[in-house]
């Protein structure tokens, strides 16, 4: 992400229509790109931020996170702040859970998303002006021809109250949960997903952070940013107040075989994704999906997902509990004032910074400007 966030204001004034999928370092549907390192089946990645920083996450340039008894603190003090982190590896289908409190503040947006190199995306987003709902959304291959995919879900005081938000993502469906309750299901063949063409289906990183959706009254009046400002609830205020999103912990389960995920062609289909990892002792050379939403390998396994997570967001995936599975944990001993939640533990207070200027500009701007017409 950004090496300096000062250009955010410039980009806000110059871009008229952007969303969270308008930039990628290398788009595999356009050219040959480096492989994506995956976590792999059976490796549960649990990060407990109440124990400090973690080497499971890459911290964006210009981002300084603080940590307390409630976990990671994503603080916004000025109009150019956009604290953001990204997982250090990819998943190829899977389940992710985040236990958080969204940031308050009119004009402030909190985001938790899955995003791929070819601009597939699955979102949770919260508006600081609204303490009663959360938005689910998705994009496929950077398609922004329409903005009719967002759904707003009622949730009790997401700014004041801890909730567990989950995404279960398979070749057949994507499901969004809040505190174990299913809120939304997107099927691969749904019309909204253009019968699969617009369905997210390529290796994803997990990204989270907060950003300024409306920086000022001038932004609210400008043609380029007026729509986003309306969506964000109006201009943010800055001064003595710090707007903070709190993240207690994140759990990641990769349904794929791990190793290196590569695009075998430029279609961007899930069938084209190959893995150098192994599942059940077999290496990958192809895959197929079944009607029960369990993805099996044909002569190996690029994907090893199971149809789990239908009834509860905290359902333990068989990919994480099968024989030989492991749980990566990092952190130092600490306590949290968050409500009790089924978790493991975490450690290694080391952060990574691998983002550049353009990356942050997109995540800061991207996750909201695409909603100009919503």
C-alpha positions as CSV (number, residue, x, y, z in Angstrom):
1,X,0.0,0.0,0.0
2,X,1.0,3.7,0.2
3,X,4.5,4.7,1.1
4,X,2.9,8.0,1.9
5,X,-0.8,8.6,2.3
6,X,-0.8,12.2,1.4
7,X,-1.8,11.5,-2.2
8,X,-5.1,10.0,-1.0
9,X,-6.7,13.4,-1.1
10,X,-5.4,14.0,-4.6
11,X,-6.7,10.7,-5.8
12,X,-10.1,11.4,-4.2
13,X,-10.4,14.5,-6.3
14,X,-9.2,13.0,-9.5
15,X,-10.9,9.6,-9.7
16,X,-14.6,9.6,-10.4
17,X,-15.4,5.9,-10.3
18,X,-13.3,3.3,-8.6
19,X,-14.0,0.2,-6.4
20,X,-11.9,-2.3,-4.5
21,X,-10.9,-4.2,-7.6
22,X,-9.4,-1.5,-9.9
23,X,-5.7,-2.3,-9.3
24,X,-3.5,-5.4,-9.2
25,X,0.3,-5.7,-9.4
26,X,-0.2,-8.4,-12.1
27,X,-3.4,-9.6,-13.7
28,X,-3.1,-13.3,-14.6
29,X,-6.0,-13.0,-17.1
30,X,-3.9,-10.5,-19.1
31,X,-0.3,-11.9,-18.8
32,X,1.8,-14.5,-17.0
33,X,2.2,-13.6,-13.4
34,X,4.1,-14.9,-10.4
35,X,2.5,-17.8,-8.5
36,X,0.5,-17.2,-5.3
37,X,1.8,-18.8,-2.2
38,X,-1.0,-20.7,-0.4
39,X,-1.6,-21.8,3.2
40,X,-2.9,-25.2,2.2
41,X,-5.5,-27.6,3.5
42,X,-5.3,-28.5,7.2
43,X,-3.4,-25.4,8.3
44,X,-5.6,-23.2,10.4
45,X,-4.1,-19.7,10.6
46,X,-5.3,-18.1,13.8
47,X,-4.1,-14.6,14.7
48,X,-4.9,-13.3,18.2
49,X,-4.2,-9.6,18.1
50,X,-4.7,-9.2,21.8
51,X,-1.3,-10.7,22.1
52,X,0.3,-8.2,19.8
53,X,1.6,-8.0,16.2
54,X,1.8,-11.1,14.0
55,X,4.0,-12.2,11.1
56,X,0.8,-13.6,9.5
57,X,0.1,-10.1,8.2
58,X,1.8,-7.7,5.9
59,X,1.4,-4.1,7.1
60,X,0.9,-1.4,4.4
61,X,3.5,1.3,4.1
62,X,2.3,4.3,6.0
63,X,0.3,2.1,8.4
64,X,1.1,2.1,12.1
65,X,-1.0,-0.3,14.1
66,X,-1.2,-0.2,17.9
67,X,-2.2,-3.1,20.1
68,X,-4.1,-3.3,23.3
69,X,-6.2,-5.6,25.4
70,X,-8.9,-5.5,22.7
71,X,-6.5,-6.4,19.9
72,X,-5.3,-4.5,16.8
73,X,-6.2,-0.8,16.7
74,X,-6.7,0.7,13.2
75,X,-6.6,4.4,14.0
76,X,-7.6,7.3,11.8
77,X,-6.6,10.8,13.0
78,X,-6.3,12.7,9.7
79,X,-8.0,12.7,6.3
80,X,-5.1,10.8,4.7
81,X,-4.9,7.9,7.2
82,X,-5.8,4.5,5.9
83,X,-4.4,1.7,8.2
84,X,-4.5,-1.5,6.2
85,X,-3.0,-5.0,6.5
86,X,-3.0,-8.1,4.2
87,X,-2.5,-11.8,4.9
88,X,0.9,-13.0,4.0
89,X,-0.5,-15.9,1.8
90,X,-3.5,-16.8,-0.3
91,X,-6.4,-19.2,0.0
92,X,-8.1,-21.1,-2.8
93,X,-11.6,-21.3,-1.5
94,X,-11.9,-21.4,2.3
95,X,-13.4,-19.9,5.4
96,X,-12.3,-16.7,7.2
97,X,-13.6,-15.3,10.5
98,X,-13.0,-12.0,12.0
99,X,-14.0,-10.8,15.5
100,X,-14.2,-7.0,15.4
101,X,-15.8,-3.7,16.3
102,X,-16.2,-1.4,13.4
103,X,-15.0,2.2,13.6
104,X,-17.4,5.0,14.5
105,X,-17.4,8.3,12.8
106,X,-19.4,9.8,9.9
107,X,-17.4,9.4,6.7
108,X,-15.2,6.6,8.1
109,X,-15.4,3.1,6.5
110,X,-14.2,-0.2,8.0
111,X,-13.4,-3.1,5.6
112,X,-12.7,-6.8,5.7
113,X,-12.3,-8.3,2.2
114,X,-11.0,-11.2,0.2
115,X,-9.3,-10.1,-3.0
116,X,-7.5,-11.9,-5.9
117,X,-4.8,-10.9,-8.5
118,X,-7.4,-10.9,-11.3
119,X,-9.8,-8.6,-9.3
120,X,-12.3,-11.1,-7.8
121,X,-13.5,-9.8,-4.5
122,X,-15.7,-10.7,-1.5
123,X,-16.5,-8.0,1.1
124,X,-17.7,-7.0,4.5
125,X,-17.9,-3.3,5.0
126,X,-19.2,-1.0,7.8
127,X,-20.1,2.7,7.8
128,X,-19.1,4.7,10.8
129,X,-22.3,6.8,10.4
130,X,-24.5,3.7,10.9
131,X,-24.4,1.6,14.0
132,X,-27.1,-0.8,12.9
133,X,-26.0,-2.6,9.7
134,X,-23.1,-4.1,7.7
135,X,-22.7,-4.5,4.0
136,X,-21.9,-7.7,2.1
137,X,-20.7,-7.4,-1.5
138,X,-18.7,-9.1,-4.2
139,X,-17.1,-8.4,-7.6
140,X,-15.8,-10.6,-10.4
141,X,-12.8,-9.8,-12.6
142,X,-13.1,-6.1,-11.8
143,X,-16.5,-5.9,-13.4
144,X,-18.0,-2.5,-12.4
145,X,-20.6,-2.2,-15.1
146,X,-23.3,-2.4,-12.4
147,X,-23.4,-1.7,-8.7
148,X,-26.3,-3.8,-7.7
149,X,-24.6,-6.5,-5.7
150,X,-24.4,-4.9,-2.2
151,X,-26.8,-6.0,0.5
152,X,-27.2,-4.3,3.9
153,X,-27.7,-6.6,6.9
154,X,-29.1,-5.6,10.2
155,X,-26.7,-6.2,13.1
156,X,-26.9,-5.0,16.7
157,X,-24.6,-2.0,17.3
158,X,-21.6,-3.2,15.2
159,X,-19.6,-0.2,16.4
160,X,-20.3,-0.7,20.1
161,X,-20.5,-4.5,20.2
162,X,-18.1,-7.3,19.3
163,X,-19.4,-9.6,16.5
164,X,-17.9,-12.5,14.6
165,X,-18.2,-12.0,10.8
166,X,-17.5,-15.0,8.6
167,X,-17.2,-15.8,4.9
168,X,-17.4,-19.4,3.6
169,X,-16.2,-19.5,0.0
170,X,-16.4,-22.5,-2.3
171,X,-16.6,-23.3,-6.0
172,X,-20.4,-23.7,-5.6
173,X,-21.3,-20.9,-3.2
174,X,-20.3,-18.0,-1.0
175,X,-22.0,-17.5,2.3
176,X,-21.8,-14.6,4.7
177,X,-22.4,-15.2,8.5
178,X,-22.8,-13.0,11.5
179,X,-22.3,-14.7,14.9
180,X,-23.0,-18.0,13.3
181,X,-26.2,-16.9,11.6
182,X,-26.4,-17.2,7.8
183,X,-27.1,-13.8,6.3
184,X,-26.5,-14.3,2.6
185,X,-25.8,-17.0,0.0
186,X,-24.4,-16.3,-3.4
187,X,-24.5,-19.4,-5.7
188,X,-22.0,-19.8,-8.6
189,X,-24.8,-19.9,-11.2
190,X,-26.9,-17.0,-9.8
191,X,-27.9,-14.3,-12.3
192,X,-26.3,-11.7,-10.1
193,X,-23.0,-13.6,-10.6
194,X,-23.7,-13.7,-14.4
195,X,-24.1,-17.5,-14.3
196,X,-20.6,-17.9,-12.9
197,X,-18.8,-15.4,-15.0
198,X,-18.8,-12.8,-12.2
199,X,-18.4,-15.3,-9.4
200,X,-15.2,-14.9,-7.3
201,X,-13.2,-18.0,-8.0
202,X,-9.4,-17.3,-8.0
203,X,-6.8,-17.3,-5.1
204,X,-7.5,-14.6,-2.6
205,X,-5.6,-12.7,0.0
206,X,-7.4,-11.4,3.1
207,X,-7.2,-7.6,3.6
208,X,-8.6,-5.4,6.4
209,X,-8.5,-1.8,7.4
210,X,-10.3,1.4,7.8
211,X,-10.2,4.5,5.6
212,X,-11.8,7.9,5.0
213,X,-14.8,7.6,2.6
214,X,-15.5,11.4,2.7
215,X,-12.6,13.6,3.6
216,X,-14.3,17.1,3.7
217,X,-17.2,19.3,2.7
218,X,-15.4,20.0,-0.5
219,X,-15.3,16.3,-1.3
220,X,-19.0,16.0,-0.6
221,X,-19.6,18.8,-3.1
222,X,-17.2,17.6,-5.8
223,X,-18.8,15.7,-8.7
224,X,-16.1,13.0,-8.5
225,X,-16.6,12.2,-4.9
226,X,-20.1,13.3,-4.1
227,X,-21.6,9.8,-4.5
228,X,-19.1,8.2,-2.2
229,X,-19.6,10.9,0.4
230,X,-23.3,10.3,0.3
231,X,-22.7,6.6,0.7
232,X,-20.3,7.2,3.6
233,X,-22.8,9.4,5.4
234,X,-21.1,12.7,4.8
235,X,-17.8,14.4,5.7
236,X,-15.6,13.1,8.4
237,X,-14.4,15.3,11.2
238,X,-10.8,15.5,12.5
239,X,-9.1,17.1,15.4
240,X,-8.9,15.6,18.9
241,X,-10.9,12.5,18.0
242,X,-9.3,9.2,16.9
243,X,-11.6,6.9,14.9
244,X,-10.7,3.3,15.7
245,X,-11.6,-0.1,14.2
246,X,-10.8,-2.9,16.6
247,X,-9.9,-6.4,15.5
248,X,-9.5,-9.1,18.3
249,X,-8.7,-12.0,16.1
250,X,-8.8,-13.6,12.6
251,X,-9.1,-17.2,11.6
252,X,-8.1,-18.4,8.1
253,X,-8.8,-21.9,6.6
254,X,-7.6,-22.6,3.1
255,X,-9.6,-25.3,1.3
256,X,-6.9,-25.7,-1.4
257,X,-3.8,-27.8,-1.4
258,X,-1.4,-24.9,-0.8
259,X,2.1,-24.7,-2.2
260,X,2.0,-22.3,-5.1
261,X,-1.3,-21.5,-6.8
262,X,-0.8,-20.7,-10.5
263,X,-3.2,-19.8,-13.3
264,X,-2.8,-22.4,-16.0
265,X,-4.5,-20.2,-18.6
266,X,-6.0,-16.7,-18.8
267,X,-9.6,-17.6,-18.3
268,X,-9.7,-16.8,-14.6
269,X,-11.8,-19.9,-13.9
270,X,-11.4,-21.9,-10.7
271,X,-10.7,-25.0,-12.9
272,X,-7.6,-23.3,-14.3
273,X,-6.0,-22.8,-10.9
274,X,-3.3,-25.4,-10.2
275,X,-1.4,-26.0,-7.0
276,X,2.1,-27.3,-6.3
277,X,0.9,-28.5,-2.9
278,X,-0.4,-31.9,-1.9
279,X,-3.7,-33.1,-0.5
280,X,-4.1,-36.6,0.9
281,X,-0.6,-37.4,-0.4
282,X,-1.4,-36.5,-4.0
283,X,0.1,-33.7,-6.0
284,X,-2.2,-31.5,-8.2
285,X,-2.8,-31.8,-11.8
286,X,-6.5,-31.0,-12.1
287,X,-9.8,-30.7,-10.3
288,X,-13.5,-30.9,-10.6
289,X,-16.5,-29.7,-8.5
290,X,-19.4,-31.8,-7.4
291,X,-23.0,-30.9,-7.0
292,X,-22.7,-31.1,-3.2
293,X,-20.2,-28.2,-3.3
294,X,-17.3,-30.5,-2.3
295,X,-14.4,-29.9,-4.7
296,X,-12.4,-33.0,-5.4
297,X,-9.3,-33.6,-7.4
298,X,-9.3,-35.7,-10.5
299,X,-5.6,-36.8,-10.5
300,X,-4.4,-34.9,-7.5
301,X,-6.0,-32.0,-5.8
302,X,-5.7,-28.3,-6.5
303,X,-8.8,-27.9,-4.3
304,X,-9.8,-29.9,-1.3
305,X,-12.7,-28.0,0.1
306,X,-15.5,-29.6,2.0
307,X,-19.1,-28.5,2.2
308,X,-18.9,-27.1,5.7
309,X,-20.1,-23.9,7.3
310,X,-23.7,-24.2,6.3
311,X,-25.2,-23.8,9.7
312,X,-22.6,-21.8,11.7
313,X,-19.9,-19.4,11.1
314,X,-17.6,-21.0,13.7
315,X,-18.1,-24.5,12.3
316,X,-14.7,-26.2,12.4
317,X,-13.7,-27.1,8.8
318,X,-12.7,-30.7,8.1
319,X,-9.7,-29.1,6.2
320,X,-8.5,-27.8,9.6
321,X,-9.2,-30.8,11.7
322,X,-8.3,-33.7,9.5
323,X,-5.5,-36.0,10.4
324,X,-2.2,-34.2,10.1
325,X,-3.7,-30.7,10.3
326,X,-1.9,-27.9,12.1
327,X,-2.7,-24.6,13.7
328,X,-0.3,-21.8,13.2
329,X,-0.3,-19.5,16.2
330,X,1.6,-16.3,17.2
331,X,1.7,-13.8,20.0
332,X,2.6,-13.2,23.7
333,X,0.3,-13.8,26.7
334,X,-2.3,-11.2,27.2
335,X,-6.0,-10.8,28.1
336,X,-8.9,-9.2,26.2
337,X,-12.0,-7.3,27.3
338,X,-13.8,-8.7,24.3
339,X,-16.7,-11.2,24.9
340,X,-15.8,-14.8,25.0
341,X,-15.2,-16.5,21.6
342,X,-14.0,-19.9,20.6
343,X,-10.4,-19.3,19.6
344,X,-7.0,-20.8,19.8
345,X,-3.9,-18.6,20.2
346,X,-1.3,-16.6,18.3
347,X,2.1,-15.0,18.3
348,X,5.4,-13.8,16.6
349,X,5.2,-10.0,16.9
350,X,6.7,-9.3,13.5
351,X,5.0,-7.3,10.7
352,X,5.8,-7.1,7.1
353,X,5.5,-4.1,4.8
354,X,5.2,-5.0,1.2
355,X,2.7,-2.5,-0.3
356,X,3.5,0.4,-2.4
357,X,1.9,3.8,-3.0
358,X,-0.6,2.7,-5.6
359,X,-1.8,-0.3,-3.6
360,X,-3.0,1.8,-0.7
361,X,-4.6,4.4,-2.9
362,X,-6.8,1.6,-4.3
363,X,-7.8,0.0,-1.1
364,X,-8.4,3.4,0.6
365,X,-10.4,4.7,-2.3
366,X,-11.4,1.5,-4.0
367,X,-13.6,0.0,-1.4
368,X,-16.0,2.9,-1.5
369,X,-15.8,5.0,-4.6
370,X,-17.3,2.1,-6.5
371,X,-20.5,2.8,-4.7
372,X,-21.2,6.1,-6.2
373,X,-24.4,5.0,-7.7
374,X,-25.6,3.0,-4.8
